[in-house]
Amino acid sequence: QVQLVESGGGLVQAGGSLRLSCAASGITFRINSMGWYRQAPGKQRESVATISSSGATNYADSVKGRFTITRDNAKNTVYLQMNSLKPEDTALYYCKMTDYYSATNYWGQGTQVTVSS
């Protein structure tokens, strides 16, 4: 079955950096688009960054210039490098894969990012 496992979250001071990883298994990774989403307490889940199978990227305005999404197809892994973190970046971060053939979305379990001021 398809599994997405996130890692790399934690507690960091404002201005610091974290790198999230999402390892996929049970599906052909390289043809599928990937994305990072986040959900803060009391708020709706929002898109943070996406990357297509060809490597095209898209970012939320709130993270442009600070976050970078990349993928390593050889490792079936997508990354989110987060720099200059702000307290408002605090959220549960989720990885999402969209299957190329069925358009089914698969989600990871989430990893917590907490930024202290």
N, CA, C and O of each residue as an XYZ file, in Angstrom:
468
protein
N       0.831     -1.182      0.000
C       0.000      0.000      0.000
C       0.876      1.245      0.000
O       2.058      1.191      0.338
N       0.280      2.356     -0.382
C       1.023      3.599     -0.458
C       1.263      4.139      0.956
O       0.350      4.200      1.780
N       2.496      4.524      1.207
C       2.834      5.130      2.487
C       3.678      6.365      2.268
O       4.596      6.369      1.447
N       3.362      7.405      3.003
C       4.155      8.629      3.030
C       4.557      8.872      4.476
O       3.708      8.954      5.363
N       5.843      8.984      4.699
C       6.338      9.150      6.064
C       7.156     10.428      6.145
O       8.217     10.549      5.533
N       6.636     11.386      6.918
C       7.337     12.655      7.098
C       8.291     12.590      8.288
O       8.089     11.824      9.230
N       9.313     13.399      8.220
C      10.243     13.539      9.330
C      10.907     14.899      9.242
O      10.813     15.588      8.227
N      11.585     15.279     10.329
C      12.359     16.514     10.317
C      11.752     17.674     11.073
O      12.381     18.724     11.206
N      10.549     17.505     11.567
C       9.937     18.585     12.329
C      10.605     18.753     13.676
O      11.437     17.938     14.078
N      10.235     19.819     14.373
C      10.798     20.060     15.696
C      10.540     21.466     16.170
O       9.732     22.204     15.608
N      11.254     21.816     17.227
C      11.152     23.138     17.821
C      12.381     23.950     17.435
O      13.512     23.488     17.589
N      12.158     25.151     16.937
C      13.262     26.008     16.501
C      12.935     27.449     16.846
O      11.766     27.832     16.909
N      13.960     28.237     17.066
C      13.748     29.653     17.331
C      13.478     30.407     16.042
O      13.876     29.979     14.959
N      12.808     31.514     16.173
C      12.555     32.368     15.016
C      13.879     32.722     14.342
O      14.869     33.041     15.000
N      13.866     32.655     13.006
C      15.074     32.899     12.243
C      15.851     31.645     11.918
O      16.777     31.675     11.107
N      15.482     30.546     12.544
C      16.175     29.295     12.332
C      15.692     28.551     11.100
O      14.864     29.046     10.335
N      16.230     27.346     10.926
C      15.928     26.532      9.750
C      15.589     25.102     10.152
O      16.032     24.594     11.182
N      14.795     24.483      9.308
C      14.494     23.061      9.414
C      14.362     22.494      8.011
O      14.013     23.207      7.070
N      14.644     21.208      7.883
C      14.402     20.528      6.616
C      13.483     19.337      6.871
O      13.806     18.424      7.632
N      12.340     19.376      6.219
C      11.394     18.268      6.302
C      11.648     17.280      5.167
O      12.040     17.662      4.065
N      11.420     16.020      5.460
C      11.539     14.972      4.450
C      10.250     14.168      4.419
O       9.574     14.006      5.435
N       9.925     13.669      3.237
C       8.765     12.802      3.079
C       9.166     11.655      2.165
O       9.418     11.851      0.976
N       9.221     10.469      2.728
C       9.620      9.284      1.981
C       8.377      8.517      1.558
O       7.505      8.220      2.375
N       8.308      8.202      0.270
C       7.156      7.499     -0.286
C       7.507      6.049     -0.590
O       8.642      5.727     -0.940
N       6.516      5.189     -0.451
C       6.687      3.784     -0.813
C       5.365      3.244     -1.308
O       4.301      3.789     -1.016
N       5.451      2.144     -2.073
C       4.243      1.488     -2.547
C       3.631      2.079     -3.796
O       2.510      1.733     -4.169
N       4.373      2.988     -4.456
C       3.846      3.647     -5.643
C       5.018      4.173     -6.464
O       6.097      4.426     -5.929
N       4.798      4.336     -7.775
C       5.839      4.906     -8.624
C       5.945      6.391     -8.329
O       5.047      7.169     -8.651
N       7.057      6.775     -7.710
C       7.183      8.125     -7.178
C       7.405      9.176     -8.252
O       6.807     10.251     -8.202
N       8.267      8.875     -9.230
C       8.799      9.918    -10.109
C       7.755     10.579    -10.989
O       7.968     11.696    -11.458
N       6.608      9.901    -11.229
C       5.617     10.472    -12.140
C       4.542     11.274    -11.418
O       3.672     11.877    -12.047
N       4.614     11.274    -10.101
C       3.551     11.912     -9.330
C       3.965     13.280     -8.803
O       5.124     13.508     -8.457
N       2.996     14.179     -8.752
C       3.261     15.474     -8.148
C       3.208     15.345     -6.633
O       2.500     14.504     -6.078
N       3.984     16.209     -5.983
C       4.105     16.160     -4.533
C       3.855     17.549     -3.959
O       3.999     18.559     -4.649
N       3.482     17.580     -2.700
C       3.267     18.877     -2.076
C       3.392     18.824     -0.575
O       3.245     17.772      0.048
N       3.666     19.978     -0.010
C       3.663     20.162      1.440
C       2.519     21.094      1.810
O       2.305     22.133      1.187
N       1.802     20.691      2.832
C       0.682     21.461      3.333
C       0.862     21.633      4.832
O       1.629     20.906      5.461
N       0.155     22.593      5.396
C       0.257     22.769      6.838
C      -1.091     23.180      7.411
O      -1.941     23.759      6.734
N      -1.245     22.857      8.683
C      -2.470     23.214      9.373
C      -2.129     23.662     10.781
O      -1.592     22.896     11.581
N      -2.444     24.902     11.069
C      -2.249     25.448     12.403
C      -3.525     25.254     13.212
O      -4.602     25.115     12.631
N      -3.429     25.241     14.530
C      -4.625     25.053     15.357
C      -5.698     26.085     15.040
O      -5.430     27.286     15.003
N      -6.907     25.607     14.813
C      -8.029     26.497     14.543
C      -8.083     27.045     13.132
O      -8.933     27.876     12.815
N      -7.174     26.581     12.282
C      -7.144     27.086     10.902
C      -7.299     25.934      9.919
O      -7.115     24.766     10.262
N      -7.642     26.297      8.692
C      -7.765     25.297      7.645
C      -6.398     24.890      7.129
O      -5.433     25.650      7.204
N      -6.337     23.678      6.605
C      -5.099     23.222      5.988
C      -4.836     24.065      4.740
O      -5.749     24.359      3.969
N      -3.578     24.446      4.558
C      -3.230     25.283      3.417
C      -2.027     24.710      2.685
O      -1.187     24.025      3.268
N      -1.966     25.006      1.396
C      -0.830     24.580      0.593
C       0.372     25.464      0.893
O       0.256     26.687      0.970
N       1.515     24.836      1.057
C       2.756     25.558      1.300
C       3.618     25.580      0.038
O       4.087     26.636     -0.386
N       3.819     24.414     -0.549
C       4.657     24.311     -1.743
C       4.313     23.022     -2.469
O       3.981     22.013     -1.846
N       4.396     23.064     -3.794
C       4.157     21.877     -4.601
C       5.256     21.741     -5.636
O       5.899     22.717     -6.021
N       5.460     20.502     -6.081
C       6.447     20.237     -7.122
C       5.894     19.164     -8.044
O       5.416     18.124     -7.591
N       5.962     19.426     -9.330
C       5.435     18.486    -10.302
C       6.461     17.401    -10.610
O       7.592     17.439    -10.125
N       6.049     16.438    -11.421
C       6.965     15.369    -11.809
C       8.143     15.910    -12.616
O       9.222     15.317    -12.619
N       7.937     17.030    -13.296
C       9.008     17.633    -14.095
C       9.872     18.599    -13.290
O      10.870     19.121    -13.788
N       9.473     18.828    -12.035
C      10.258     19.715    -11.177
C       9.754     21.133    -11.080
O      10.379     21.964    -10.420
N       8.642     21.433    -11.719
C       8.071     22.769    -11.610
C       7.532     22.970    -10.196
O       6.882     22.090     -9.632
N       7.812     24.129     -9.643
C       7.444     24.394     -8.253
C       6.455     25.556     -8.140
O       6.354     26.412     -9.020
N       5.735     25.546     -7.022
C       4.805     26.620     -6.731
C       4.797     26.816     -5.216
O       4.843     25.849     -4.455
N       4.738     28.079     -4.788
C       4.823     28.387     -3.367
C       3.700     29.323     -2.927
O       3.225     30.161     -3.694
N       3.298     29.156     -1.690
C       2.399     30.132     -1.085
C       3.152     31.453     -0.933
O       4.358     31.466     -0.689
N       2.439     32.543     -1.079
C       3.086     33.856     -0.972
C       3.792     34.032      0.369
O       4.824     34.699      0.453
N       3.238     33.439      1.399
C       3.777     33.629      2.752
C       5.139     32.962      2.954
O       5.838     33.269      3.920
N       5.520     32.054      2.054
C       6.791     31.346      2.242
C       7.777     31.588      1.101
O       8.911     31.112      1.154
N       7.364     32.311      0.089
C       8.256     32.572     -1.048
C       9.541     33.244     -0.575
O       9.522     34.181      0.224
N      10.650     32.737     -1.089
C      11.940     33.289     -0.718
C      12.516     32.705      0.560
O      13.682     32.937      0.879
N      11.714     31.955      1.289
C      12.191     31.352      2.546
C      12.200     29.824      2.481
O      13.084     29.182      3.048
N      11.227     29.248      1.798
C      11.098     27.795      1.721
C      11.463     27.323      0.315
O      11.250     28.032     -0.669
N      12.016     26.113      0.242
C      12.350     25.510     -1.044
C      11.932     24.043     -1.039
O      12.311     23.279     -0.152
N      11.149     23.665     -2.040
C      10.742     22.267     -2.186
C      11.590     21.620     -3.268
O      11.800     22.194     -4.337
N      12.072     20.422     -2.978
C      12.853     19.663     -3.954
C      12.431     18.195     -3.865
O      11.767     17.773     -2.918
N      12.833     17.446     -4.867
C      12.535     16.023     -4.863
C      13.739     15.244     -5.333
O      14.519     15.720     -6.158
N      13.889     14.035     -4.801
C      14.942     13.123     -5.217
C      14.243     11.843     -5.648
O      13.853     11.031     -4.809
N      14.088     11.667     -6.933
C      13.347     10.504     -7.429
C      14.078      9.195     -7.149
O      13.448      8.146     -7.013
N      15.385      9.253     -7.064
C      16.143      8.034     -6.765
C      15.877      7.544     -5.343
O      15.994      6.353     -5.055
N      15.517      8.478     -4.458
C      15.249      8.128     -3.065
C      13.762      8.144     -2.728
O      13.374      7.924     -1.581
N      12.931      8.405     -3.742
C      11.473      8.484     -3.517
C      11.138      9.447     -2.385
O      10.288      9.162     -1.541
N      11.810     10.576     -2.377
C      11.687     11.502     -1.263
C      11.504     12.932     -1.761
O      12.118     13.350     -2.742
N      10.654     13.663     -1.067
C      10.489     15.089     -1.320
C      10.904     15.827     -0.050
O      10.682     15.353      1.064
N      11.508     16.988     -0.242
C      12.031     17.755      0.875
C      11.407     19.151      0.905
O      10.951     19.679     -0.110
N      11.407     19.719      2.094
C      11.026     21.123      2.241
C      12.075     21.782      3.126
O      12.119     21.549      4.334
N      12.910     22.600      2.518
C      13.898     23.364      3.265
C      13.250     24.662      3.715
O      12.772     25.450      2.898
N      13.241     24.872      5.008
C      12.566     26.041      5.580
C      13.600     26.910      6.289
O      14.206     26.496      7.277
N      13.787     28.111      5.772
C      14.729     29.062      6.351
C      13.992     30.286      6.873
O      12.834     30.524      6.531
N      14.668     31.043      7.690
C      14.087     32.276      8.250
C      12.695     32.021      8.818
O      11.744     32.748      8.532
N      12.604     30.996      9.611
C      11.301     30.601     10.143
C      10.723     31.661     11.065
O      11.444     32.354     11.783
N       9.410     31.766     11.023
C       8.668     32.738     11.826
C       7.686     31.998     12.731
O       7.292     30.872     12.426
N       7.293     32.611     13.825
C       6.305     31.955     14.696
C       5.028     31.567     13.956
O       4.395     30.565     14.291
N       4.652     32.347     12.965
C       3.436     32.025     12.208
C       3.596     30.823     11.300
O       2.620     30.384     10.692
N       4.796     30.279     11.190
C       5.005     29.036     10.449
C       4.682     27.816     11.305
O       4.677     26.692     10.803
N       4.417     28.023     12.573
C       4.092     26.916     13.463
C       2.827     26.212     12.989
O       1.783     26.839     12.810
N       2.935     24.905     12.789
C       1.813     24.123     12.270
C       2.213     22.654     12.197
O       3.372     22.286     12.390
N       1.222     21.844     11.915
C       1.467     20.447     11.571
C       1.632     20.399     10.052
O       0.736     20.797      9.308
N       2.772     19.914      9.609
C       3.093     19.893      8.182
C       2.848     18.496      7.617
O       3.295     17.489      8.166
N       2.120     18.473      6.500
C       1.755     17.225      5.856
C       2.355     17.149      4.456
O       2.501     18.158      3.766
N       2.691     15.953      4.065
C       3.132     15.665      2.716
C       1.950     15.056      1.943
O       1.198     14.244      2.482
N       1.803     15.454      0.700
C       0.746     14.905     -0.139
C       1.298     14.468     -1.475
O       2.115     15.162     -2.081
N       0.848     13.313     -1.931
C       1.184     12.815     -3.265
C      -0.103     12.675     -4.065
O      -1.103     12.175     -3.549
N      -0.086     13.108     -5.313
C      -1.221     12.923     -6.214
C      -0.838     11.916     -7.275
O       0.081     12.139     -8.062
N      -1.547     10.814     -7.288
C      -1.242      9.742     -8.231
C      -1.506     10.191     -9.663
O      -2.581     10.711     -9.963
N      -0.551      9.998    -10.529
C      -0.642     10.461    -11.920
C      -1.813      9.826    -12.657
O      -2.490     10.494    -13.437
N      -2.055      8.550    -12.417
C      -3.065      7.821    -13.207
C      -4.478      8.014    -12.653
O      -5.420      8.196    -13.425
N      -4.635      7.979    -11.359
C      -5.982      8.013    -10.779
C      -6.362      9.352    -10.152
O      -7.520      9.580     -9.802
N      -5.378     10.230    -10.016
C      -5.580     11.521     -9.341
C      -5.936     11.357     -7.865
O      -6.410     12.299     -7.230
N      -5.713     10.188     -7.332
C      -5.942      9.962     -5.902
C      -4.882     10.697     -5.098
O      -3.703     10.698     -5.450
N      -5.320     11.317     -4.019
C      -4.391     11.995     -3.122
C      -4.059     11.109     -1.931
O      -4.937     10.508     -1.312
N      -2.793     11.046     -1.633
C      -2.325     10.304     -0.468
C      -1.641     11.289      0.476
O      -0.926     12.197      0.049
N      -1.881     11.083      1.775
C      -1.347     11.994      2.789
C      -0.469     11.247      3.788
O      -0.709     10.083      4.109
N       0.541     11.941      4.262
C       1.328     11.423      5.365
C       0.637     11.735      6.683
O      -0.450     12.311      6.719
N       1.294     11.341      7.754
C       0.690     11.498      9.087
C       0.969     12.873      9.694
O       0.346     13.263     10.682
N       1.898     13.590      9.101
C       2.200     14.938      9.579
C       3.398     14.982     10.505
O       3.683     14.024     11.222
N       4.092     16.104     10.481
C       5.202     16.349     11.398
C       5.064     17.764     11.938
O       4.807     18.708     11.191
N       5.240     17.892     13.244
C       4.998     19.176     13.900
C       6.206     20.093     13.780
O       7.343     19.692     14.027
N       5.929     21.331     13.393
C       6.945     22.378     13.371
C       6.485     23.481     14.323
O       5.389     24.023     14.182
N       7.329     23.799     15.280
C       7.021     24.844     16.244
C       8.146     25.868     16.241
O       9.310     25.529     16.456
N       7.792     27.110     15.998
C       8.773     28.191     15.941
C       8.513     29.132     17.108
O       7.440     29.726     17.216
N       9.508     29.259     17.977
C       9.359     30.125     19.146
C       9.883     31.525     18.836
O      10.814     31.701     18.051
N       9.267     32.501     19.467
C       9.680     33.893     19.228
C      10.766     34.330     20.191
O      11.226     35.471     20.127
